[in-house]
Amino acid sequence: MHRTTFLTVILFFFSIQLFAVPFSLIKNAGDAADYPEADYLVIFDSTDVNVKENGMSSRDIHKLYKVLTPEGAKKLNHFKFRYDPLSAYTKIKKVKIYRKDGTVEELDMDKEKDYPAPARMIYWGARHKMINVGRLEPGDAVELVMFRKGFTYALLQEDVPSDSRYVPPMEGHFYDIVEFWNNQPIKKKVYKVKIPNSKTLYHQFYNGRVYKSKYNLGEKTQYTFIKNNVGDISKEPHMVATSDVAPKLIITTTKEWEQKSLWFYNVNKDYGSFEYNDTIKKKVDEILQGAETEIDSISKLTHWVADNIRYSGLSMGEGEGYTLHKGTVVFRDRCGVCKDKAGMLVTMLRAAGFESYAAMTMAGSEIEDIPADQFNHSITVVKLSNGEYKLLDPTWVPFTRELWSSLEQQQGYLLGVPEGADLKETPVSPPENHYFKMNGESTLQANGTLEGQFTIDAEGQSDGALRSMFTSNFKSNWDNALERKIRETFPRIEILKMEYSAPYNYQEENMHISIKYRIPNYAISTEEEIIFTPVLAKELFKNVNYHLNFNPELKNRKYPFTDRCSRLVEIEETINLPDYKTKAYIPSVEDIDGSSATYKGGYKLNENSITLTQEIKFNKRKYQPEEWINFKNVVKAHKTLAKESIILKK
């Protein structure tokens, strides 16, 4: 942006903070005809951040909204902001309504409400600031001015001096992640940050372009970022997180990931997060009875923590988002969030003589390669006797045969280790580690009734998805849960017998299910034809065969997409046939040999039977847009044999 134009923009925003918003700005901003898919328009969105030497930041936020539709009037009839009073301060300073008839109303700020935020599973004392705007009409505008200071981590420390609670955990450092997208259009978005000259600001704008400038203000330097016409991005089914592909600004004063790694290690070391007592040591010795190998011991401790520390976040005294609560506290309370479960496992591994540390990751979205805090999840690492670190996640593996959940493939992570570490990416797990195998044999009678049996064997995440039908239900509902899942595909099926592995015995054996069944009038049987589709060709167990939830008719993709997990599916079924003269139609699909996914399968017609075989592989969890063609063709092949029927002539 040209310097003169840039200064004009800055002066404009400065002026409207001091004086009333001109009605011409509201009138000329546009209306519903200009934004046919929007309910309201953000005319401007301005944030001015001031950072102190200790890293504490405050920000002035100034926004102007224009109502476009009656639905937009409902959405803007109140403002609500979540904050944690132990780490952040929020104040709504001004709200003005600019009526389309030219009148102006300013709300009484004494009517601002402050109340506990609704909570589920994590009860850390978060609150809401809310103010009611009241009835609005299309054409009205609402101006909002706010002040915030502090940070967004969940600080759990009590009785600290008033302003010191707002200093970020990594004192002296500052970071921010600024979203330059919105589900309603923004005509102009401005983000300014003033940084002490003693600090270097590292920044990167992703997935788009932004106007930027840098000005020296004496003891501080101001960085300004401006983008016009900010909007939403088009959503695609099963796409990666919006933050992975939408325009965003990431800024930090931390130069290298190693600094963050060492800080994370030291803050927990100094706090004593992983110290254990005699009670914990006694429990560890009890758990490890019968363990024969290094991995046996690690597995037993990981699964004990996964299954016995309930996920529930409570304020448990001193400690905050990046300082893990002491293992003695978590062991006593038998509950905590991911960081508490991770810390509990570190504590127990150390009590068993292992070298173990905590690590950080971002579940569900990308960590960009700029060392700002882009973490939402804590995990555990243990150093094996060969010197390699092994990832463990007690939060994601309850009643799962894995120690590290392969639902977390291809995501960034940072170790908190004494030597420091760079950002790494979790590895891809081979599809063979997550197999789902179905084998069946059945007999089709001349009247169309089908009788048979099939077995299912699963491993890894396929095992976990199958097993969760039981472990997420009361024991008295286990049979019903399995039967309901089968009836989703075959409503008229009669289950003659069902057997399955002990759901809670997951450490000893993978999941095995055996079903004996009868389906009256399954095939269409006329005087001339027999028409049917084999049972195992159908779209069974979509919670495991997650690819069946994809629509292969989607031609192309703009963004990367994710499957549940890498996976191998093997299906084989033989159907004994009644007397027939000849085949009229046998569905067929071509084999697919791709780098992302593969398919081999089809029917083999014998004299008195027909056999279905399918082998399907999905090689990873996250895929690029150009891999969609390969992926969807494999899905289409599987779905084709599920939908098309075999036709035999009598």
N, C-alpha and C positions, 0 to 999 in steps of 0.2 A: 504493500500500500504506500502511496506517495506520502511524504512526511506531512505536508500541509493538510491533506485529507485526513490523515490519522489524527493530527492534533485537533482538527475540527470535530471528529467523532468523540474524542476524550472530553473536550470542552462542552460538547452537547450533553453528555451524560452527567458531567459535573453540574451543569446549570439546572437540569431537571430534578436533581436531588435537592437543590436549594429552593426551587420555585415550583409552582403548579405545572402539571403536564399540559402542554398546549392541546386544545381540542382538535386543532388541525392535524396533529400527529396521529390522534386516534381515528379521525375521519378518513385520512388518506392511507391508513394502514392496509385497508382491504376489508372485504366482507365475505359472506358465505359463498357468493358466486366465484370469488377469487380462490377460495379454499374449500372446494366442494366436499372433501372427505374429512374436514376438521370440525370440531365442536366449538373450539375457541382458538384464538391466536395469541401468541406471546409476542407483543410488539418489540419489547427488548427484555433481555435477561443479563444483568450486570452483577459481577461479583468482584469485590475489591478486598484482597487478602493482605494482611500486614503480619510479617514474621519477625519475632524477637530473636535475640542472640541465643536464648536457651531452646529455641525451636517452637515455643508456644506461638500459636497463630490466632488471629481474630479476623473476622470477615464481615463486611457490610454487603448485603444482598439487596438489590433493587430490581423489581420486575413490574411490567405493565402488561395486563391481560385484556383482551377484547373478546366479548361474548359474540359468537357467531350463530348459535342455534339454541333452541330451548334445552337440549341436552347439555350444551355447554354451560348454560345458566345454572343447571343443577350441579354440575361438576365444580363450579366456582363459587357456590354459595357458602363455602367455608374453607379455611386453610388449616391444615394439621401437619405438625412436624414432630418427628420422634427424636428424642435425645436421652443421654444418660447423664443425670445430674452429677455423678461422681467423676465424669471426665469431660463434660461439655456444658456450656451455658448457651441458652437460646432465648432470644427476646424478639417478639413481633413489635416493632416500633411504630409502624404507621400503616393503616389501610384506608385508602380513599376510593370512593365510587364516583366515577364520572358518567352521569346519566346521559343518554343520547339526546335528551331535551336541553342539555347545556348546564344543568345544575350539578353541583358537587357536594358530596357528603363524606365526612370523615368519621370513622368509627371511634367509639370510646374505648381506648386501650385498657381501661379497667375491666372490660368484659372478656379479656383474654383468659382462657381456661388452662389450667395445668393439672393433669391427672395421670394416674398410672396407666401405662400402655398395656393393652391386652397381651398376655404371654402364654406360651405353650412350650413346655419342656425346658425352656431357659428363663429363669426368674432372677434377673439381675437388677431389677429396679428401674428399668427404662420407663420414661414418661413421655407424654404428648403435650405439646403446646398447641392450642386450638382457638380460633376465633371465628364466630359466625358472621358471615357477610350479609346473609339475608337474600331476599328476592331480587333477581336480576332479569334483564330482558336482552334479547339480541340487540347489539349496538352499544350496550353499556360497556364500560371499561373499569378495571379494578387495578389500583396501584398498591404494591406491597413493598414495604421496607423492613428489613430484618437485620439483627445483629447476632452473630454466633462466635464463640471462641472455644478452644479446646480441640479435642480429637474424638474419633468415633470408636475407638477400642473400648472394650468393656472393662473399665477400671474397677477393681473390687476392693480397693483400699479405703479404709474408713479414717476419719479424724485427721485429715491433712490440712495444712494451712490453705486459706481460701483459694489463692490463685495457683499454687503449686500443683493442684490436682489437674490443671489444664496443660501442664508441660508434657509433651509426648514421651512415651516409654523410652525411646532411644533419644535421650536428651541432647539438645543441640542440633538435631536433624529435623528436617521438614520434608514432607512429601504430599502430593495430591494427585488424584485421578479425576479428571474433569470430563464429563460426558458431553460431547457435542452432538447429541441426538436427543430426540424427544418425540413422544407419541402424538403431540400436537405441534404444529409448525411454530418456529421462532424466527422472526424477521432478522434480528441481530442479537448475537450472544457475545458478551465481552467478559474476559477473565483477566484480572490484573493481580500481580503478586509483587510485593516489596520485600526484598531479601537483604539482610545485612551484607555489606561488602566483604566481610570476612568469610562468607560462604560462597561456594560455587554452585550455581543451579544447573543441573543436567535435565534436559527435557527432550521429549520426542512426541510428535503428533502422528497418530496412526490412522490409516484408512481414509485419508483425505488430505486436504490442504487448509491452512489457516493463515491469516495475516498476523504477523508478529513483529514486535519492536522491543528495544531495550534502551532505557534511559537511566542515566546516573542522577540520583537525587541527593547527593552529598554522602551521608553515611550508609545509604541504602541504594540498591539498584531496582528499578521497576521493570518487570517484564509484562507485556500486554499481548493478549491473543484475542483476535476478533474473527468471527465467522458469520457471514450472512446466510439467511435462508436455511436454517437448521431444521431438519425434519426427522422423520422416522425412516427405518429401512424396511423393505419388503420382507416379510417373514416367509420362510420355507419350512415345510414339515421336517422335523428331526435335525434342523440346522444346529450349529454350535451356538454358544451363548451370544447374545446380541453384542456384548462388550468385546467379543473377539473380532467382529467385522465392522462395527460402527465407528464413526470418527470419534476419537478421544485424545486427550492430552494427558501425558504422564510426566510429572516433574518430581525431582528429588534432589536433596543436597548430599546424598550418599553416592560416592564415586563407584564403588565396586561391591559386588555381592559378598565378597569375603568379609567386608566390614560388618555387614548384617549378620552373616553366619557367626562370626566371633562374638558379636554383641549378644546374640541369642544364646550362645553357649555360656557366656560369662554371667549373664543376668540370672540364669537358672542355677549356675554353680554358686554364685555369691548368695543367692537366696536359700540354697540348700534344698531345692525342690525334690531331689532324688535320694535324700537320706532315708534309711530304713531303721526300724527298731527290731527288738527280739520277736515281737508278735508277727511282723511281716516275714522275718527270716524263718520262723517256725512254719508259717503257711507255705512258703516257697519250698521248703524241704518236703513238706507233705505232698504238694503238687507234683514234685519231681520224682517221687517214688516210682520205680519201674522204668524211668527214662534210660535209654541205652546209648543214645548218641547225642551229639551237639544239637542237631535239628529236633530230636525228640524233646529235649528240654525247652528249646525256644518255642516249639509248637504248643507244649502243655501250658506254658506260662501265658503265651499270647491268647490262647483260647479261654483260659480261666478269666483273664481280664475282660475279654470280649463278652463273655457270657454272664459275668458276675458283677460287673460295674455298670449299673443302670445309667442310661443316657438321660441326665436331668441336671440342668445348670442352676446352681444355687450360689448365693454370695457366701463364701466360706472364709471370710476374713481376708488378711493381707494377700496380695497377689493380683495380677491383672492379665490382660489378654495375651501378653508374650511372656509373662512369668507364670510358670506352671505351678499350681497348688502343690503343696508338699504331699508326697506319697502317703505319709502317715494319716493325713486328713482324709484323703480320698479312700484309703483302705478302711478307715473308721466309718465313713458315711456310705460307702459302697455306691457312690453316684458321682457324676460329673459330666462335662461335655468332652469333646474330642481331645482337648489339651490335657484334661484330667485323666482320661483313659490312657493316652499316650504316656503321660508322666508316671502313671501307676505301673505300666509295663516296664518303663526304664528302671524304676525303683526295684521291681521284682527281679529283673534280669541282673541288675547289679548285686542284689542280695544273693543271686545264684552264682556270682563270680564272672559274669559277662561284662564286657565293655559296651555300654549302650548309651545313646543320646536321643534327644528329641529332634524333630525336623518339622518343617513347615511346607505346606503345599496349597494349591488352589483347586478345590474340587469343583468341576463343572465348567471351568473356563480357563483361558490362556493366561500365562504369566509372561508378559513382554520382557525382553532382555534389557531392562533398565531398572536398577536396584531400588525401586520404590516398593513399599509394602503392598504386595498383591496376593495376600494369603487369607484363606478363610478356614483352614483345616490344619490340625496338628497330628503328626504320626510319630513312629518310633523307628530307630535304626539300631542294629546290633552288629558289632564287628565279629566276624567269624574267625576261626583259627587260621584260615588262609589269608587273613588280612583284609578281606573284602567286607564292605558294608551290605547288610541285607535289610530291605524295607519291610516293616511290619505295620499293620493298621488294625488295632483292636476295636476301633469304632465301626469299621465297615465289614468285619468278618464274624459277627455272631452267627453261630450255627452254619458256618461256611467252611469248607475243607481247606481253603487257602489261608495263608498267613498275611499276604498282601492282596488286597482286592483287585482283580483284573478289570473291574469297572473303572479303575483309576489309571488305565493305560494312557500313555502319551500326554501326560500332564507334568508341568514343571514342579520341582521341589528343591528345597534348600536345607542342607544338613546344618545343625547347630553343633559343630565339632571343634575340639581345641586347636586343630591345625587350620581351621577355616575352610570354606568350600565355595565353589562357584555354583551357579544355577545348573541343575541337571534335569533330564526328562525321564520319566518312568518308562521302562521298556515295554515293548509289545509282547504279549503272552501268546505262544503258538496256539492255533485253534484246537490242536489235539489235546491240550490241557483242559478243554471245556467241551468235551464231546457230549452228544445227546444221541443215543442209539435206540431205535425202535425195531423190534423183530416180531413178526406175526405170522400166523397160519390160520386160515378160515375155510369154511365150506359153504358154498352158495347152493341153496336148494332150488329145485325147479319152480317153486311157488314164490321165489324172491327172498325168502328168509335167509339171513346170514348168521352163522354161528362160528365162533372162533375164539382165539386168545392172542394176546400180544404182551410183550415185555418191554420195559424201558430201563435203560441204564444211563446214568449221567455222572459227570465229573466237573470239578471246578465251579465256575459260575452257573453252568447249566444245572449242576447238582443243587447249588444254592437256590436258584429260582424255583426248581421243582420242590425242594425241601421246605421252602417258605410257605407252601400251601398248608403244611402241617404245623410248623413251629409258630406261625402267626395265628393259629386257631387253638381253641380248647381241645384237649385230647378227645372229648366226647364228639367233636365235630370233624375229626380227621377223615372218616369214611365219607361223610357228606361233602366235604371240601373236594376230595378227589372225584367223586361222582359228578358233582356240579361242573367241574372243569371239563369232564368228558362230555357231559350233556350239552355244553355250549356248542358242540359240533354235531352231536347225535342225540337229539331230544328224546327219541323213542327207544333208546338203547335199554336193554335189560342186563344189569350187572349180575352175573351168576356167581362170581367169586372175585375177590380182590385181595392181594397181599402186597405188602411193601416193607422196606427196611425200617428199622426203628429210627424215627426222625431225629431223636436227640443223640443217637450213637454215631454222629457224623465223623468223629475222629478215627473210628475203627473201620468204617465201610462206606463206599459211595452209595448213592440212592439207587435202589432197584424196585421196580413196580411190576406186578403181574396182574393182568386183567383177563377174566374169562367172561364172554358176553354172548348175547343173542339180540338180533335186531329183526323183528318181523317186517315183512314187506320192504326189505331194504332195497332190493333191486326192482326195477320195472320189468315185469315178466308178462309178455303178451304171447299170442299164438305164434308170432313170427320172430320176436326178438327178446333178448335179455340185455338190459341196460343198467350199468352200475359203475361206481367208482370205489376202488379198494379203500378200506377204512384208513390205513396208514398213509394213503395218498392225500387225505384231507388235511385241512389247516388245523392241526392239533397243537395244543399247548403253546399259544402265542406268547405267553409270558416267558417261555424258554426260547422258542423259535421267533425271536423278536423281529427278525427281518420280514416276517409275514405281515407286520403292521405297516410296512412301507407300501406306498402306491407306485408301482412300476410304470404307470402311465405318465408320470411326470417326466417331461422330455429332457430338460436340462436343469442345471443348478448354477446359481451364482455364488453360493457360499459353501464352505465345508460342512459336512454333516457327520453325525455320530450314530453308530449302532450301540447296542447295549454292551457287547463284549465280542472279542474274537470267538469263533465257534466252529465246531465240526459237527455236522448232522449226517447220520447214516441211517437209512431206512431200508428194510427188506421185508417183504410180505409175499406169501404164496397163497393164492386162492384156488381151492379145488372147485372145479366147475361142474354144473349139471350137463347132461347131454346137449350138444349143439352141433350144427352142420359146418359152419364156417364163420370166420371173423368178418364183421362189416366195417368196424372202425376201431383201431387201437391208437390212442393218443401217443404222440412222440414229440420230443424236443431234442435239440442239438446240444452236445456237450460244449461247455464253455471253459476255456483255460485262460484265466486272466490273472494279472498280478495282484489284484485286490480281492477277488472272489472266484471260486471255481464251481462248476457243476458237472456231474456225470450221473446219468441215470436213464431209466426207461423201462419198458415192459418186454418180457420174453414169454411168448405164447407157446405152451407145450400141448401135448395131446389132450390131457384132462385137467390142466391147470394153467394159471398165468402167474408170473412172478414179477413183482415190482422191486427195483433197486434204485436207490438214490444216494449220492455222496455229495454233500454241499459244504463248502468251506468259506468262511469269512475271516480274512487274515488279520484284522485289527479292529480297533474301536472307532478311530477318527479317520475320515476320508476327505480328500480334496474334491472340488467340484468336477474335475476331469475324470475322476474315478467312478462317477455316478453311472455312466453307461454300462460299465462292467458289472457294478453292483446290482443295478436294477434288472439287467438281463438274467442274472442268476435268480433273483427273486421271482421274476416273471416265469422262468422255467419251472420253479417249484410250484407256483400258483397255477400254472397251466395244467399240470397233471392233477392238481386238486380240484379243478373246475370241470375238466373234460371227462366224459364218461366212455367206458368201454362198451361197444355194441357188438353182440354176437347174434348170428342168425341161427334159428332153430331148424 
